């Protein structure tokens, strides 16, 4: 579990840093590219990137489906469209 906490902590820290620098309002694909350049993950964590004004329950269902199909240990939903990154992060264990 410590490995997952280290990995997810690095992802969240990178997401917060990116959100602070770029702010909300860009396309999801922009955040995906920047986030991918900012960290290296192994196959234990899936990150679902969104850029919506609010968290829609369908986002969590999408992530649950990815977890079911790919079987990693943890999923992170990161919504860069929120006013603060803290409000836009959901952690889902598989």
Secondary structure, 3 states (H helix, E strand, C coil): CHHHHHHHHHHHHHHHHHHHHHCCCCCHHHHHHHHHHHCCCCCCEEEEEECCCCCCHHHHHHHHHHHHHHCCCEEEEEECCCCCCHHHEEEEEC
